[in-house]
């Protein structure tokens, strides 16, 4: 993320009266394709969405309806990054507020980069999008340089690349460590989960 991103200047988002209002899958993909032209960025957003939903269902034990909120946050978290990099997050947050979307989804998106947006992750959904965002992109970059891509990919190879500053240098190791530090999770278990759930997106 660019250092020129402006903090959002607030920590409350949406209207409590809009709880459980969501975009359908079709509406969400329409917004994604209208706002994001870069195929690599679209893929990243879809991968984060897949991992978020899988985590909500498998590790949080949530219903399909609740897991859909996690999926939406993952799918749209970078929706304004390509066209509005210095206003990243602000534009998509305001768009979802205008559409009267559930505040938990909006705040989750706003909290996926606390160092940039000034919104501290509090809920499980917010902490996990912060955990998954950088690592998801990093793991995909690591897969792309392997002849067999995700097939046979293991924790050790990802860990080795994380310790190589020149590899995917734009990925903040500091943010990854900070995100994990806000949970009781290990880096290894998160890496395994991401590999398993984003490789087929």
N, C-alpha and C positions, 0 to 999 in steps of 0.2 A: 504493500500500500504506500502511496505517496505521502511524504511528510507534510505536504501542503493542505491535507484534508483539514477542514475546519470542524472543531468539536460541535456537537449538536446543541450544547448549551441548555439542555434539559434532560430530565430522567423519567418523566411521565409521558406516556404516549397513548393516543387513542382515547376512546370514550368507554367507560365501564359498561354502558348500556349496549355496546356492540359485542359483548362477550358471545362467543360461539358463531359469530358471523365470519364466514370464510369464503375464499374464492374456490370454485370448483377446480378440478384438475384441468379441464378444458380452458377455463378463464385464466388460470395461472400460466399455462403454456402459451396462451395468446399474448399475455403481457410479456413473458420472457422473450418471445420471438419478435415482438414489436420493439422492445427496448434494447435487446442484445443481438448484435450481428455477428460477433466473433464466435466461431464454432468451439474454440478451445475454452472460452469463458462459459459458454452455454453448458459444455460438458462438465466443467468444474461445478457449476451450480446444480446440475442434475445429480452428480455424484454425492455432493454434500447432502442433497435432499434425500437420496436413497439411504445413506448412512444414518441420517437423523431419524428417518421413519423406522428403520430396522432397530435402532437403539430404543426408541420409544416403545415399540412393541415387545422386544425381547428382553431388554434390561430394565425398563421402567414398568412393564406390565400394563401399558395403557391400552385403551380401546382404539379401534380403527379411526373413530372421529377425532380423538385427541392426537393420535399419531399423525393424522392428516395436517394438523397445525404445525407439528415439527417439520413435516415434509415441505409445507409452504414456506416456512421460515428459511429452510435450507435452499429451496429452489430460487427464492427471490432476494437472498441476502446481498448479492452483488449486482442487482438489476440496473442500478444507475452508474456503476463503475466505469463502463466503457464510454458513455456519452457525457457524463458529468463527474469526472474524477476528483475535482476539488470540492465538489458538493456531495461526494459519495455518502450514501446512507440517508442524507437529508431528503433527497428527491423521492426515493422509494418510500421512506417513512411518511412523507406528506401525501403521496399518492394513495397509500393504503389507508391513511386516516380519512382521506376524501371519500374512499370507497366503504368506509365504516367497517373495517376489518377488526376482528378480535384484537384487543390491546396486547395480549400476551404474544401474539405473532409479531406485532410491530416492535415491541420492546426487545424481543429476541433478536431481531435483525439489527436493532440499534446497539445491541451489546456485543456484537461479534468481534469488535476490535476496540476494547476499552481505552487503549493507549491513544487511539485516534479519535474516537467519538465521545469519550468522556462518560460513558455509561457502563457501570460495573455490572457484570453478570451476577444475577442473584438466584433465579430459579434453575432447576435442572436443565430445562430446555436452553436457557441462556448460557449456562456453563458448557454444555456439550457442543453448541454451535461454535463457541470459541475454541474448544478443544479440537473439533474436527476440521475447521476451515483450513488452517495452514497445513496440517498434517495430511489432509486429503489431497491437496494439490501437490505436496512434496512426494507422497507415495506414488501418485500418478506419473510425476516426472521421472521417478526412479524406475517405474515399470516401462516407460517409453524407451529407455536406453538398454533394456534387456531383450535379447533375441526372442525369448518366449513370453515377453511382457509379464503379465501377472502369474502365469503358470509356474509354480515352484518358487514363487517369491516368498522370502521368509523375513522374520524380524531382524536377524543378524545383518542381512544385506542393507535393510533400511537404516538400521542404527549406524552402520559404517558410513553411509552416505550423509547422514545427519552430522557426523563428526568431520565431514569434509566441507569446510566453509565455501569452497569454490563451486560446489555442486548446488544447483538451484539456490544461488546466493540471495535471491530476492525473498526467499522464505525466511521469516524471522524465527530463529531458534529461541530467541528470548521470549517471544509470544507463546511458542509451544510450551516452554517450561513454565511460564506464568499460568497458562490455561490449565495445565495438568496439576499445578500446585493448588488450584482452587477445588480440586476433587480428591478423592481417595484412590484414584485409578493409577495404574502403572502405564508407562509409555508402551511397554510390550503388549499389554492386552488391548490397548487402543489401536496400535498398529495392526494387530491380527484382525481385529473387528473391521477396520477400514478395508484391508486387503480383501477380506471375505465378501463384503457387502457392496463395494463399488466397482469391482472388476467387470461385472456384466452390464454396466450401465452404458 
